């Protein structure tokens, strides 16, 4: 709403929020009295005093610096760290104790000030090493591992305060608190857990210690196993498929017979459940180099996969025995081979590998063509680049777009009256069923288009995956 008058529209109310009543737009035109030099207040004097006070603090390793460190309550561990005494192999606590004894010999009255509650550098963390080590040992009790990494979380205030104190008092080049505490914790824990190796990458257990709460969190890293599976029976999905009715809830429903799964078996369950039981893992994930449809078999040398077994309590495995056990339990459904240890990087590799694949496909069609003409028309697809619009059967979960895929070769064409079978090798991501029946013209060219008749796929098998 417009103001009633010019007096109401005081722009200074908006010029500087919170200062409308004291703001004077003409203040810069008022002559000012020159300030005499002795009246000038130098705001930097305070900072100069702080810097001067820092310079006045004696530094280690000078005797006066050692005495100052003792008076402000420095513990023996930190005294050994900041004193500038380099003795390879000696524990810091012993080094600090000797430094303190030497200072007392020079001046028996050197002692911490009465108002000191804890070490100003570490806040008495080094005095809690036994408690920290015991908590770490408890956090990994019952877990088999050999490679472990330690992480330490400090509050930002503690880090900043220690850095200022170290730059003021400590000898030049002394180690930071975090690295020194980490070494001390590792040494103490190693005495309780002989045989472990402290590593910087690819640990089997990651320990995170919080200096504020003295809490320890043990992250058990997953175990990865690589192999290949052959799917011998149709009707088995690659991964677990939650029940459509109950959506996989605990206890399931009548529709899924209480399993929570749409299908009783999957490649994932047949492979991973025995592995989980064997190593005491909490759960699993299954990573395959692509996947076949539920009604498609996977033969030949099989499809590469990596089984990710999360939070395992055991890592020593007899892989040959495990393979035999899995294959025996899943007889005539699936079989696996080539099981070996893997890592997370290989998961990315098999996910990103665009391997060509060979298939055997069988279909029916009504035609009146001679066998030689049929063979020539189908064979003409060899070397062709297909334009495949997203099939209707997967349109609900895939982006609707046109993909170009090459048919590398077509071989072994077999004609038995109205049934035809052939082997085809094609690029990764080719919709092979649509190559035959065309999906109402969404794939072009296609067998149905070349034969000028409808085609219906009877069966499809993955013959080989050209990877590794």
C-alpha positions as CSV (number, residue, x, y, z in Angstrom):
1,X,0.0,0.0,0.0
2,X,1.3,3.5,-0.9
3,X,2.3,5.8,2.0
4,X,0.0,8.6,3.1
5,X,2.7,11.2,2.9
6,X,6.4,11.7,2.3
7,X,7.0,11.8,6.0
8,X,5.6,8.2,6.4
9,X,8.0,6.9,3.7
10,X,11.3,7.2,5.7
11,X,13.8,5.3,3.5
12,X,16.3,5.2,6.4
13,X,14.1,2.5,8.0
14,X,15.1,0.2,5.2
15,X,18.7,1.4,4.7
16,X,20.2,-0.5,7.5
17,X,18.1,-3.0,9.4
18,X,18.0,-2.4,13.1
19,X,19.6,1.1,12.9
20,X,16.8,3.2,11.5
21,X,16.5,5.4,14.5
22,X,20.2,6.3,14.7
23,X,21.1,6.4,11.1
24,X,21.8,9.9,9.7
25,X,22.2,10.1,5.9
26,X,23.9,13.5,6.2
27,X,26.5,12.5,8.8
28,X,29.2,12.4,6.2
29,X,28.7,16.2,5.5
30,X,29.3,17.3,9.1
31,X,32.8,18.6,9.7
32,X,34.7,16.5,12.2
33,X,37.4,17.5,14.7
34,X,40.8,16.1,14.0
35,X,41.8,13.5,16.5
36,X,45.0,14.3,18.3
37,X,47.7,11.7,18.1
38,X,47.7,11.0,21.9
39,X,43.9,10.4,21.8
40,X,44.1,7.7,19.1
41,X,43.4,4.2,20.4
42,X,45.4,1.5,18.6
43,X,43.2,-1.6,18.4
44,X,46.2,-3.7,17.4
45,X,47.9,-3.3,20.8
46,X,45.9,-6.2,22.2
47,X,47.1,-8.5,19.4
48,X,50.6,-7.4,19.9
49,X,50.3,-8.2,23.6
50,X,49.1,-11.7,22.8
51,X,51.9,-12.3,20.3
52,X,54.4,-10.9,22.8
53,X,53.1,-13.2,25.5
54,X,53.5,-16.2,23.2
55,X,57.1,-15.2,22.5
56,X,57.7,-14.9,26.3
57,X,56.6,-18.5,26.8
58,X,59.8,-20.7,27.0
59,X,59.8,-23.5,24.4
60,X,61.1,-27.0,24.7
61,X,63.7,-28.5,24.7
62,X,65.2,-25.6,26.7
63,X,65.1,-26.4,30.5
64,X,62.8,-23.5,31.1
65,X,60.5,-24.8,28.4
66,X,60.4,-28.2,30.0
67,X,59.7,-26.7,33.4
68,X,56.9,-24.6,31.9
69,X,55.3,-27.7,30.3
70,X,55.4,-29.5,33.7
71,X,53.8,-26.6,35.5
72,X,50.9,-26.5,33.0
73,X,50.2,-30.2,33.8
74,X,51.7,-32.0,30.8
75,X,51.5,-35.8,31.2
76,X,54.5,-38.0,30.7
77,X,53.3,-39.2,27.2
78,X,53.0,-35.7,26.0
79,X,56.1,-34.5,27.7
80,X,58.0,-37.2,25.9
81,X,56.4,-36.1,22.6
82,X,57.0,-32.3,22.9
83,X,60.4,-32.3,24.7
84,X,62.4,-32.7,21.6
85,X,64.2,-35.9,22.9
86,X,64.5,-38.4,20.1
87,X,65.2,-42.0,21.3
88,X,64.2,-44.6,18.8
89,X,62.1,-47.5,20.3
90,X,61.6,-46.1,23.7
91,X,57.9,-45.6,24.8
92,X,56.9,-41.9,25.1
93,X,55.8,-42.5,28.7
94,X,59.3,-43.6,29.7
95,X,61.0,-40.7,27.7
96,X,58.6,-38.2,29.4
97,X,59.4,-39.7,32.8
98,X,63.1,-39.3,32.3
99,X,62.6,-35.7,31.2
100,X,60.5,-35.0,34.3
101,X,63.1,-36.6,36.6
102,X,65.9,-34.5,35.0
103,X,63.8,-31.3,35.5
104,X,63.3,-32.2,39.2
105,X,67.0,-32.7,39.7
106,X,67.5,-29.2,38.4
107,X,64.7,-27.8,40.5
108,X,62.9,-30.0,43.1
109,X,60.1,-27.5,43.4
110,X,58.9,-27.9,39.8
111,X,55.4,-29.4,39.8
112,X,52.0,-28.8,38.1
113,X,50.0,-25.8,39.2
114,X,47.3,-26.5,41.8
115,X,44.4,-25.6,39.5
116,X,45.4,-28.1,36.8
117,X,42.8,-30.9,36.2
118,X,44.2,-32.7,33.1
119,X,47.0,-32.6,30.6
120,X,46.4,-29.5,28.4
121,X,47.6,-31.4,25.3
122,X,45.8,-34.8,25.4
123,X,43.2,-34.1,28.1
124,X,44.5,-37.3,29.8
125,X,43.7,-39.6,26.8
126,X,47.0,-41.3,27.2
127,X,46.1,-42.2,30.8
128,X,43.0,-44.1,29.4
129,X,45.0,-46.4,27.1
130,X,44.0,-49.5,29.0
131,X,40.3,-48.6,28.9
132,X,40.5,-47.8,25.2
133,X,42.3,-51.0,24.4
134,X,39.8,-53.1,26.4
135,X,36.9,-51.5,24.6
136,X,38.5,-52.2,21.2
137,X,39.1,-55.8,22.1
138,X,35.5,-56.2,23.3
139,X,34.2,-54.7,20.1
140,X,35.9,-57.3,17.9
141,X,35.4,-60.3,20.2
142,X,34.4,-63.4,18.2
143,X,35.5,-61.9,14.9
144,X,38.2,-63.5,12.7
145,X,40.4,-60.9,11.1
146,X,44.1,-60.0,10.6
147,X,44.1,-56.6,8.9
148,X,42.7,-53.7,10.8
149,X,42.7,-49.9,10.4
150,X,42.3,-47.3,13.2
151,X,40.5,-44.0,12.9
152,X,40.3,-41.4,15.7
153,X,37.7,-38.7,15.9
154,X,38.7,-35.5,17.8
155,X,36.5,-32.5,18.5
156,X,37.5,-29.4,16.4
157,X,38.1,-27.4,19.6
158,X,40.5,-30.0,21.0
159,X,42.5,-30.1,17.7
160,X,42.7,-26.3,17.5
161,X,43.7,-25.8,21.1
162,X,46.4,-28.6,20.9
163,X,47.8,-27.1,17.8
164,X,48.1,-23.6,19.3
165,X,49.7,-25.1,22.5
166,X,52.1,-27.2,20.5
167,X,53.2,-24.3,18.3
168,X,53.8,-22.2,21.4
169,X,55.4,-24.7,23.9
170,X,56.6,-27.8,22.0
171,X,59.9,-28.4,20.4
172,X,59.9,-27.7,16.7
173,X,58.9,-30.7,14.6
174,X,57.3,-32.8,17.4
175,X,54.5,-35.2,16.2
176,X,50.8,-34.2,16.3
177,X,48.6,-35.6,19.0
178,X,46.4,-37.7,16.7
179,X,49.3,-39.6,15.1
180,X,51.0,-40.2,18.4
181,X,47.8,-41.4,20.2
182,X,47.1,-43.7,17.2
183,X,50.5,-45.3,17.6
184,X,50.0,-45.7,21.4
185,X,46.5,-47.3,21.0
186,X,47.8,-49.7,18.3
187,X,50.7,-50.8,20.4
188,X,48.5,-51.4,23.4
189,X,45.9,-53.3,21.4
190,X,48.5,-55.4,19.7
191,X,49.6,-56.7,23.1
192,X,46.1,-58.0,23.6
193,X,45.5,-59.2,20.0
194,X,48.7,-60.8,18.8
195,X,48.9,-61.5,15.1
196,X,46.9,-58.5,13.8
197,X,48.4,-56.2,11.2
198,X,47.6,-52.4,11.2
199,X,47.1,-51.3,7.7
200,X,46.3,-48.0,5.8
201,X,44.0,-49.5,3.1
202,X,41.8,-52.5,2.5
203,X,41.3,-53.5,6.2
204,X,39.1,-56.4,7.2
205,X,38.0,-54.4,10.3
206,X,37.8,-50.6,10.5
207,X,37.9,-49.2,14.1
208,X,36.7,-45.7,14.9
209,X,37.6,-44.3,18.3
210,X,35.8,-41.2,19.6
211,X,37.9,-39.2,22.0
212,X,34.9,-37.4,23.5
213,X,33.0,-40.5,24.7
214,X,35.9,-43.1,24.6
215,X,33.4,-45.1,22.4
216,X,34.6,-47.6,19.8
217,X,32.8,-48.5,16.7
218,X,33.9,-51.7,14.8
219,X,33.0,-51.7,11.1
220,X,33.5,-55.3,9.8
221,X,34.2,-55.0,6.1
222,X,32.5,-57.3,3.7
223,X,34.0,-60.4,2.2
224,X,33.9,-60.6,-1.6
225,X,33.9,-63.9,-3.6
226,X,34.1,-64.1,-7.4
227,X,32.8,-67.0,-9.4
228,X,30.7,-68.0,-12.4
229,X,27.2,-69.6,-12.3
230,X,25.4,-71.8,-14.8
231,X,21.6,-71.7,-14.6
232,X,20.3,-75.1,-15.6
233,X,16.6,-74.6,-14.9
234,X,14.2,-72.0,-16.2
235,X,12.0,-70.0,-13.9
236,X,14.7,-68.9,-11.5
237,X,15.5,-65.2,-11.1
238,X,19.0,-63.9,-10.6
239,X,18.3,-62.0,-7.4
240,X,15.7,-62.3,-4.7
241,X,12.3,-61.1,-5.8
242,X,10.0,-59.8,-3.1
243,X,6.4,-61.1,-3.1
244,X,4.1,-58.9,-5.0
245,X,1.3,-59.3,-2.5
246,X,3.2,-58.6,0.8
247,X,6.3,-56.9,-0.7
248,X,8.6,-59.2,1.1
249,X,7.5,-58.3,4.7
250,X,8.8,-60.5,7.6
251,X,6.7,-63.6,7.9
252,X,5.4,-63.3,4.3
253,X,1.8,-64.1,3.4
254,X,-0.4,-66.9,2.0
255,X,0.5,-66.0,-1.5
256,X,4.2,-66.6,-0.9
257,X,3.8,-69.4,1.7
258,X,5.4,-67.2,4.3
259,X,8.7,-66.8,2.5
260,X,8.3,-63.1,1.5
261,X,9.6,-64.1,-2.0
262,X,7.8,-64.2,-5.3
263,X,9.8,-67.3,-6.3
264,X,11.1,-70.0,-3.9
265,X,14.6,-69.9,-5.2
266,X,17.0,-67.4,-6.9
267,X,20.6,-67.6,-8.0
268,X,21.4,-65.2,-5.1
269,X,19.7,-67.4,-2.5
270,X,21.1,-70.6,-3.8
271,X,24.7,-69.2,-3.8
272,X,24.8,-66.8,-0.9
273,X,22.7,-68.5,1.8
274,X,25.2,-71.4,2.2
275,X,28.0,-68.8,2.2
276,X,26.3,-66.7,4.9
277,X,25.9,-69.8,7.1
278,X,29.5,-70.9,6.6
279,X,31.1,-67.5,7.5
280,X,28.5,-66.1,9.9
281,X,27.7,-63.0,7.8
282,X,24.8,-60.8,8.5
283,X,23.5,-60.3,5.0
284,X,24.5,-60.5,1.3
285,X,24.4,-58.7,-2.0
286,X,24.7,-60.3,-5.4
287,X,26.5,-58.6,-8.3
288,X,26.3,-60.2,-11.8
289,X,27.7,-59.2,-15.1
290,X,24.3,-58.4,-16.5
291,X,21.3,-60.8,-16.0
292,X,19.2,-63.1,-18.0
293,X,15.4,-63.2,-18.0
294,X,13.7,-65.6,-15.6
295,X,12.8,-68.0,-18.3
296,X,16.2,-68.0,-19.9
297,X,18.9,-70.6,-19.0
298,X,22.6,-69.6,-18.7
299,X,24.9,-72.3,-20.0
300,X,28.4,-72.5,-21.4
301,X,31.1,-71.3,-19.1
302,X,28.4,-69.4,-17.0
303,X,27.9,-65.8,-16.0
304,X,30.6,-64.0,-13.8
305,X,29.4,-62.8,-10.4
306,X,30.6,-61.4,-7.1
307,X,28.9,-62.4,-3.9
308,X,29.3,-59.6,-1.2
309,X,29.0,-61.1,2.3
310,X,28.5,-58.4,4.9
311,X,29.9,-58.3,8.4
312,X,31.4,-61.9,8.3
313,X,32.7,-63.3,11.6
314,X,34.9,-65.9,9.8
315,X,37.2,-65.4,6.9
316,X,39.1,-68.7,6.6
317,X,37.3,-70.6,3.9
318,X,37.6,-73.9,2.1
319,X,36.4,-72.6,-1.3
320,X,36.4,-76.0,-3.0
321,X,34.3,-77.5,-0.3
322,X,31.9,-74.6,-0.4
323,X,31.5,-74.9,-4.1
324,X,30.8,-78.7,-3.8
325,X,28.3,-78.0,-1.1
326,X,26.4,-75.3,-3.1
327,X,26.3,-77.4,-6.2
328,X,25.0,-80.5,-4.4
329,X,22.3,-78.5,-2.7
330,X,21.2,-76.8,-6.0
331,X,21.6,-79.8,-8.2
332,X,19.9,-79.5,-11.6
333,X,19.0,-75.9,-10.8
334,X,22.4,-74.1,-10.9
335,X,26.1,-74.8,-10.5
336,X,29.0,-72.6,-9.8
337,X,32.7,-72.8,-10.5
338,X,35.9,-70.8,-10.2
339,X,35.1,-69.5,-6.7
340,X,37.9,-67.2,-5.4
341,X,38.5,-64.2,-3.2
342,X,37.7,-60.8,-4.7
343,X,37.3,-57.2,-3.7
344,X,34.9,-54.2,-4.2
345,X,36.9,-53.0,-7.2
346,X,36.0,-56.2,-9.1
347,X,32.3,-55.5,-8.4
348,X,32.7,-52.2,-10.4
349,X,34.6,-54.1,-13.1
350,X,32.0,-56.7,-13.8
351,X,29.2,-54.1,-13.6
352,X,30.9,-51.9,-16.2
353,X,32.1,-54.6,-18.5
354,X,30.2,-54.5,-21.8
355,X,30.8,-58.1,-22.9
356,X,29.4,-59.6,-26.1
357,X,27.1,-62.6,-25.6
358,X,26.2,-65.6,-27.6
359,X,22.6,-67.1,-27.5
360,X,20.7,-70.0,-28.8
361,X,17.1,-69.0,-29.7
362,X,14.2,-71.2,-30.9
363,X,11.0,-69.9,-32.3
364,X,8.0,-70.8,-34.4
365,X,6.5,-69.0,-37.4
366,X,4.1,-69.8,-40.2
367,X,5.9,-69.5,-43.6
368,X,5.9,-70.9,-47.0
369,X,9.6,-70.2,-47.8
370,X,12.1,-72.8,-48.9
371,X,14.7,-73.7,-46.3
372,X,17.5,-72.1,-48.3
373,X,15.5,-68.8,-48.6
374,X,14.8,-68.9,-44.9
375,X,18.4,-69.4,-44.1
376,X,19.5,-66.6,-46.4
377,X,17.1,-64.1,-44.9
378,X,18.0,-64.9,-41.3
379,X,21.7,-65.0,-42.2
380,X,21.4,-61.5,-43.7
381,X,21.1,-60.1,-40.1
382,X,24.7,-61.0,-39.4
383,X,26.7,-57.7,-39.1
384,X,23.5,-55.5,-39.1
385,X,23.0,-52.7,-36.5
386,X,19.6,-53.0,-34.8
387,X,17.5,-50.0,-33.7
388,X,15.7,-51.2,-30.7
389,X,13.1,-49.1,-28.9
390,X,12.6,-50.1,-25.3
391,X,10.5,-53.3,-25.3
392,X,7.0,-53.1,-24.0
393,X,7.7,-55.9,-21.5
394,X,10.3,-53.7,-19.7
395,X,9.0,-50.2,-20.4
396,X,7.7,-49.9,-16.9
397,X,11.3,-49.9,-15.5
398,X,13.5,-48.7,-18.4
399,X,13.7,-45.4,-20.2
400,X,11.8,-45.3,-23.4
401,X,14.5,-44.7,-26.0
402,X,16.0,-46.2,-29.1
403,X,19.2,-48.2,-28.6
404,X,21.6,-49.3,-31.4
405,X,23.1,-52.8,-31.0
406,X,25.1,-54.8,-33.5
407,X,24.5,-58.4,-34.4
408,X,28.0,-59.8,-34.7
409,X,27.2,-63.1,-36.2
410,X,24.5,-65.7,-36.8
411,X,25.3,-69.4,-37.1
412,X,24.0,-72.9,-36.9
413,X,20.5,-72.2,-38.4
414,X,18.3,-75.2,-37.9
415,X,14.9,-75.5,-39.6
416,X,12.4,-78.2,-38.5
417,X,9.1,-77.4,-40.3
418,X,7.6,-74.4,-38.5
419,X,10.3,-74.4,-35.8
420,X,13.6,-72.6,-36.4
421,X,16.7,-72.3,-34.2
422,X,19.9,-70.4,-34.6
423,X,22.9,-69.2,-32.6
424,X,23.5,-65.4,-32.5
425,X,26.4,-63.4,-31.1
426,X,25.6,-59.7,-30.3
427,X,26.6,-56.7,-28.4
428,X,25.9,-56.3,-24.7
429,X,22.4,-55.0,-24.1
430,X,20.8,-56.5,-27.2
431,X,17.2,-57.6,-26.7
432,X,17.4,-61.0,-28.3
433,X,13.8,-62.0,-28.2
434,X,12.8,-58.7,-29.9
435,X,15.4,-59.4,-32.5
436,X,13.2,-62.4,-33.5
437,X,9.6,-61.2,-33.0
438,X,10.2,-57.4,-33.5
439,X,8.0,-56.3,-30.6
440,X,5.4,-55.0,-33.0
441,X,8.0,-53.2,-35.1
442,X,9.9,-51.6,-32.2
443,X,13.0,-53.6,-33.2
444,X,14.2,-53.0,-36.8
445,X,15.4,-55.0,-38.7
446,X,14.1,-58.3,-37.2
447,X,13.6,-61.9,-38.2
448,X,9.8,-61.4,-38.3
449,X,10.2,-58.4,-40.6
450,X,12.5,-60.3,-43.0
451,X,10.3,-63.4,-43.0
452,X,7.2,-61.2,-43.3
453,X,5.3,-63.2,-40.7
454,X,4.7,-63.3,-37.0
455,X,7.3,-65.2,-34.9
456,X,6.9,-66.6,-31.4
457,X,9.9,-67.3,-29.2
458,X,9.8,-70.8,-27.7
459,X,13.1,-70.8,-25.8
460,X,16.2,-68.7,-25.3
461,X,19.5,-69.8,-23.7
462,X,22.7,-67.8,-23.0
463,X,25.3,-69.9,-24.7
464,X,28.4,-67.9,-23.7
465,X,29.5,-64.6,-22.1
466,X,32.7,-63.4,-23.8
467,X,34.4,-61.9,-20.8
468,X,37.6,-62.5,-18.8
